[in-house]
């Protein structure tokens, strides 16, 4: 997707992908990542997710990456926080009360700028990208996080029935994208109540990926 697509979505307030609640799969399966107290957990393409505040309240150090400055502004405003904004290479780092978010193109985020990461939660990043971009994204996040364990949520549905995003990502594609670096386990699979966007039958799947030795 072109960056302008996402900038326009946030500008227009067309953010139906924003959950507005803690993701239930994160709450249910976070312990599968075996995060130590104070672990630094990375949420790529995070939008204004409330998962960041929830993770902070659980004693972790959440860090996000998000293209839209509008999304980041709303995130901190809804937490009643005023972040300190500092340059971070070609990106900007917003930080307040234990929460960090890097603003800009995630492909410009390096391991050095991001810093050490203990785990990754990908709820709406991989599935936000068209197929042509997913390989580069998966390789990039794997590299900048040092193959940190990942918890990922995907949707599997008939892509001809609905244009993404969110896009359909099958278990076979997850294996193709991550199998060389990770052992992959499907933790959960359930039908989306009412279908995606209220009409498209879909299955939500939750994956645990741990680095191969």
N, C-alpha and C positions, 0 to 999 in steps of 0.2 A: 504494500500500500504506500502511496506517496505520503510524505509527511503532511502535506497540506490537507489531506483527507481527515487526519486526526485533529489537526489544529482547527479545522472548520467544525468538526463534531463538537469539540469543547466550546468553541465560540458560540455555536447555535444552541448549546445545552442539550444536544441529542446524545445522551449518555445512558441509554437503557442498559448498557452492560455493567453499570455501577450497581453493586449489590446493596449497599447501604446497611449491611449487617456483616458480622464476622462469617467468613466462609465456613459452612458446616464441615467440609472435608478437612480444612485446616484444623479446626477445633478437635475433630475426631482423631486425626492421624498424625498430628504434630509430633507426638511422642515416638513415632516410628523413625523420625530423623535422629533420635537420641541427642537432642540439643542439651548441652551443658548449661547451667545457670549463666546468664550473661552472653550466651551465644549470639553471634552476629548473623542475622538471617536476611537474605537478599530477596527482594520482590521485584522482578523485572517488569517493565511496562505497567507500573502499579496504579496509574490513575490517581484517584483520591480515596483508595480503599481504606476502610476502617480496620482492616487487618493489621496495618502498621501500628495503630494505637493499641490494639488488643495485644499484639506481641510485646510491645513495650510494657504493658500492664502485667504481663506474665513474667516479666523479669529478663526479657531478651533485648537485644539491640537491633532493631529493624532498620534496614537500609533499602531504599527503593531507587528505581530509575524510571523517569517519565519524560516524555517528549514535551508535553504541554505545560507551560507556566501557569495557565489558568487552572488546570487540575491541581497543581501543587499548591497554588494560592488557596484554593477551596479546601484542600486537605488540611492545611495548618489552621485555617480560619475555623473550620468545624471542630478542631481540637482546642480552639481558643489559645493558639500559640502564634507568636511572631518569630519566625525563624531568622537566624543570621544567614546571610547570603554571601558566599565567597567564591571566587573563581576556582575552577578545578579543571585545568587544561582548557579544552574547548567547551566544557560544560560549566554549569553553576551548581554549587553545593548548598542546599538549604538544610539547616540543622537547628533543632530546638528540642529540649527536654527528652533527649535520648533517641530521637528520630532523625534520620538523615534521608534526603532524597536528592539525587543528581538529576538536574534538568538538562535535556538535550538528547541527541541521537545516541541510542544505546551502543551503536557500533563505534562511537567515539569514546566510550568508556573503557579504560584500560584496567588491567589488574592492579597497576600501581596506584591509579587514582581511586579505584574502588576500595582497595585495602583487603585484608584477609576476610574471608567469608566462611562460616561454619556450615551453612545449609541454605537451600534455595526453595522458595515456594512460588511456583508458576501456576497461577489460576487463569490468567487471561492474556498471556503473552504469546506463547506458541500459536494458540488458536486464533489470535488476532491477525496473524500474518498469512498471506497467500503462499501456496505451495512453493513457489520459486524462491521465497525468502527464508523458508523454514530451515533449510540445511545450514545456511550461513549463520542464522540466529542460534541454532542449537550448538554449533561448533564454537561460536563466540562466547556464549554464556558458560559453556563447559570450560573454556580456556581461562576466562577472567576470574572464575571462581575456584580454579584449581581442582576441578572435578569434585566439588563439594556435593554431598548428597542432595537429591532433589525430590520434592513432593510436587506432583504435577496433576492438574485437572484438565481433561480434554472432553470433547464431544465427538461422538460417532453418529453420523446420519447420512442420508442420501443427499450428496452435495448438489445434485441436479434439482432437488426440491426447493432449495433456498440458497440465495447468494450469501456468502459470508461478508463480513465477520459476524459472529464467530464461525470459523471454518471447521469442517469435519477433519479430524485427524484419527486415523485408525490405529489399532494396536500394532499392526505391521509397520506403519510409518514411524511410530514411536521407537520400535526396535531398530529400524533402519537408521534413524537419526542418532540414537544414543547407545545402541547395543555394543559398539566397539569400546566405549569408555565405561559403561555402567552395566551392572546386573539389574534387570528390570523386573519388578513384581507389580501385578495389578492388585491393588488393595480393595477396590470397590467398583461396582458397576450397577447403575440403576437408571430406570427410565426418567426422563425429564417430565415432571408433572405438567400436563397441558401442552407439551412440546416446546421446542425453541421458538421464541417470539410468539408463543401462543398458538402455533399451528403445525410446526414441523416436528414429527416424531424423532426423538433423539435419545441416545444413551449417554449419560455422563460417566466418565471413567476416571479413577484416581490411581496414579502410578507412584511407586516408590523406586527411586534409582540410586543405587549405591556404587561407588567407584570400584571397578575391577582392580584386583591386585596387580 
